[in-house]
Amino acid sequence: MKVYLVVFEWSTEDDADVNIEAFDSYEKAANRFYERIQEEKTDISWVHEAFDESDNVLDGYDFDECPPDKHLETYAYWTVTQHTNWQMKDYMAIVTLEVK
């Protein structure tokens, strides 16, 4: 049996945390992965400052991603870091675990 984890690690200048959610299907995990990204792009997070209206990454931010592949159930990640303050980062991933 497989379990699919959405791991969300974030840090700011004054706080940091890791949140892990487990799902029984890759599709559910991928859907939650995309929901979390959209939540981070709202003004509740500093991450919204990293993107313009067309969802392009602005200067001053590092961005990298490997989108989920629902057919292959691959490892996926999404990360944003501020250039001038490396404490400001968001990292999200889908991790597959085999339950024995």
C-alpha positions in Angstrom: 0.0 0.0 0.0 1.2 3.5 -0.8 0.7 6.7 1.1 1.2 10.1 -0.6 2.4 13.0 1.5 2.2 16.7 0.8 5.0 18.2 2.7 5.0 22.0 3.1 8.0 23.6 4.7 8.2 27.3 5.1 10.2 29.9 6.9 10.3 33.7 7.4 12.5 36.0 9.4 10.7 35.2 12.7 9.0 31.8 12.3 9.2 28.4 10.5 7.2 25.3 10.3 6.6 22.0 8.5 3.1 20.7 7.7 2.6 17.1 6.4 -0.7 15.8 5.1 -1.2 12.2 4.1 -3.5 11.0 1.2 -4.6 7.6 0.0 -4.2 8.5 -3.7 -1.7 10.5 -5.7 -4.5 12.4 -7.4 -5.8 13.6 -4.0 -2.2 14.6 -3.0 -1.7 16.4 -6.3 -5.0 18.3 -5.9 -4.0 19.4 -2.4 -0.5 20.3 -3.6 -2.0 22.7 -6.2 -4.5 24.1 -3.6 -1.6 24.9 -1.2 0.3 26.7 -4.0 -2.7 28.8 -4.7 -3.1 29.6 -1.0 0.5 30.7 -0.8 0.0 33.0 -3.8 -2.6 35.0 -1.8 -1.8 37.9 0.5 -1.8 35.6 3.5 1.8 34.7 2.5 4.9 36.7 1.6 5.1 34.5 -1.6 2.4 36.5 -3.4 5.1 39.3 -3.7 7.3 37.0 -5.8 4.8 36.8 -8.8 3.3 39.4 -11.1 -0.3 39.4 -12.4 0.6 37.0 -15.2 2.2 34.5 -12.6 5.7 35.3 -13.8 8.5 35.3 -11.2 9.8 38.7 -10.3 13.4 39.7 -10.0 14.8 39.0 -6.5 13.3 35.6 -6.2 14.5 32.1 -7.0 11.7 29.7 -8.2 11.9 26.1 -9.2 9.3 23.4 -9.7 8.7 19.9 -10.9 4.9 19.5 -11.4 3.1 16.4 -10.4 2.5 13.7 -13.1 -0.7 11.9 -12.2 0.0 9.1 -14.6 3.6 8.3 -13.4 3.0 9.4 -9.8 6.4 11.1 -9.7 8.1 13.1 -7.0 6.9 16.7 -7.4 8.1 20.0 -5.8 7.6 23.7 -5.8 9.9 26.2 -4.1 10.3 30.0 -3.8 13.2 31.8 -2.0 13.9 35.5 -1.7 17.4 36.5 -2.9 18.1 39.1 -0.3 16.9 37.1 2.6 17.4 33.3 2.4 15.2 32.8 5.5 12.2 33.6 3.4 11.4 30.3 1.7 8.6 28.0 0.8 9.1 24.4 -0.2 6.4 22.0 -1.1 6.7 18.4 -2.3 4.7 15.2 -2.9 6.5 12.3 -1.5 5.4 8.7 -1.9 5.8 6.2 0.9 5.4 2.4 0.7 3.5 1.1 3.8 4.8 -2.3 4.8 
